[in-house]
């Protein structure tokens, strides 16, 4: 499921940073796939939650509070976003 997919990415040092319904798909075989790791970062790099133009990264409705405030994010931010989904 989506929890297992995010756990796998977190165990491999990747924070998704944009968990939302549009990024969770179900294959014909019924397997859950977390998609679009385009803004994902390793935890060391995830400390910069904004772009060079100072725009917050992610989809507003699913942002964790720390992500919305523009402070450092970690795996817990993805868990919060998944809870919103």
C-alpha positions in Angstrom: 0.0 0.0 0.0 1.0 3.7 0.0 2.4 3.4 3.5 4.7 0.6 2.5 5.8 2.5 -0.6 6.7 5.6 1.4 8.4 3.6 4.1 10.5 2.0 1.3 11.5 5.4 0.0 12.2 6.7 3.5 14.4 3.7 4.3 16.4 4.5 1.1 16.8 8.2 2.2 14.2 9.8 0.0 11.5 12.3 1.1 8.7 12.6 -1.4 7.5 16.1 -0.4 4.3 16.0 -2.6 2.1 13.1 -1.4 -1.4 13.7 -2.8 -4.2 11.6 -4.5 -2.9 12.4 -8.0 0.5 10.8 -7.1 -1.0 7.5 -5.8 -2.0 5.0 -8.5 -3.4 1.5 -8.5 -2.1 -0.9 -11.1 -4.4 -3.3 -13.0 -3.1 -6.0 -10.7 -4.1 -4.0 -7.7 -0.7 -2.8 -6.6 -0.5 0.6 -5.1 2.2 2.8 -6.7 3.4 6.2 -5.4 4.3 8.3 -8.4 6.0 11.6 -9.2 9.2 11.8 -7.2 10.1 15.0 -9.2 10.5 17.2 -6.1 11.7 14.4 -3.8 15.0 14.9 -2.0 17.4 13.1 0.3 16.9 14.3 3.9 20.2 16.3 3.8 18.8 18.1 0.7 15.2 18.4 2.0 16.3 21.1 4.5 15.6 23.6 1.7 11.8 23.5 1.5 11.5 26.4 -0.9 12.6 26.9 -4.5 15.1 29.5 -5.5 12.2 31.9 -6.1 11.0 31.4 -2.4 7.9 29.4 -3.4 7.0 26.6 -1.0 7.3 23.1 -2.6 4.3 20.8 -2.6 0.5 20.9 -2.9 -1.1 23.3 -0.4 -4.0 21.0 0.6 -1.6 18.2 1.6 1.4 20.1 3.1 2.5 19.3 6.6 2.6 22.3 8.9 6.4 22.4 8.8 6.4 22.2 5.0 3.8 25.1 4.8 6.0 27.2 7.2 9.0 26.6 4.9 11.1 24.8 7.5 13.1 21.6 7.3 11.0 18.5 6.4 11.6 14.8 7.0 9.8 11.5 6.6 7.1 12.6 9.1 6.0 15.3 6.6 5.2 12.6 4.0 3.3 10.6 6.7 1.2 13.8 7.5 0.5 14.3 3.8 -0.6 10.7 3.4 -2.9 11.2 6.4 -4.5 14.1 4.5 -5.1 11.9 1.5 
